Amino acid sequence: MFRKERHSVSDLKVHLVCVTKYRKNILTGEGLEIIKNSFDTVAKKMNFKILEFNGEADHVHAAIEYPPKLSISQIVNHLKGVSSRSYGAAGYKKPHKTALWSPSYFVASVGGAPLEVLKQYIQNQKSP
């Protein structure tokens, strides 16, 4: 499904993985629920969608659909910041004094046609 905005139509989706600081195994089911809720809150405020969310003791996965006006780094910074504060405010211990997350992350675009199909489509366009 396409996202229709005033001046754009887009289909931007990514798979995001965030790991805990020092890859510590600290996330429990309750902790993951707090993080999921904070991700949902950020998504609503910034006008993007968390399509799927899950995690393990040392990392979380999220499928995200977002508008072209947002950058991945903006999204990740807000998700990590808000979730880290929410996690600490709920009384959970962080692996570092103030940080829940490692500063790094993994992100990959998902969906749409495979690259070879897209290349072939572009090559087959007729010039005027």
URVEN-V755578 format. One line per field, one symbol per residue. psi: psi as a letter, one per 40 degrees, with the letter a starting at -180 (. if undefined). Layout:
psi = ???
//
This chain:
psi = hihhadeihighiihhhhiihefhgehidddddddddddddddddefihhdihiiadeiiihhhhiieeiiddddddddddddddddddeeihieidehdiieiihhhiiiaiidddddddddehhi.
//
